[in-house]
Amino acid sequence: MKNSLYKKKYIISLIIFVFCLFCDRLTKYLAIINLKDKDDFVIIKNALVLTYLENTGAAFSMLAGKRLIFIIITIIFSVIIFFFFLKIKPDRRYSPLYICLTVILAGAVGNLIDRIMNGFVVDFIYFQIINFPVFNVADICVTLGVIFLIIFLLFKYRNTDFETQKTSEEDGASEEFNDNELLNEAEKKDLNDV
């Protein structure tokens, strides 16, 4: 039963990951075809515009040209997220956590692919009304994943939820140890009876 819960958790997370990554890759491809070296596409005048930008840095082009640093940071960040993902028990009440981590990971990997393949990230969504930095679907995944993760950690879960998870894992190990101890005592008794 426990293995089937883990299997279900991984399958659902894989589907979410692939869907988010596919949306990111597809929209970037469409941006390259339809926006590169062309006029901006206005969705809402003076508010929302689709444009083409090759971003070699982070938001606001901070650390522009530091490709290797971004690749290393993203890989470390992704490994940490994956580690936490593996630590979450496949219980329904923890589903929001592993969904958030999966969406964050998909966004990080989407931009990592761009950095490795192109040396830059393709950004194309621009909120002109507030002069917000140009961004992409991967950025949306990371941002929404982090926002919801924080909300869930602050308002849905308590520290005791995670202590219970840790304790139940420890209890499972101690129960297994106790079962082995009882078995050994029964075997000793059988030997003494002979």
Buried (B, 14 or more C-beta within 10 A) or exposed (E): EEEEEEEEBBEBBEEBBEEBBEBBBEBBEEBBEEBEEEEEBEEEEEEBBBBBBEBBBBEEBEBEEBBEEBEEBBBEBBEEBEEBBEEBBBBEEBBBBBBBBBBBBBBBBBBBBBBEEBEBBBBBBBBBEEEEBBBBBBBBBBBBBBEBBEEBBEEEBEEEBBEBBEEEEEEEEEEEEEEEEEEEEEEEEEEEEE
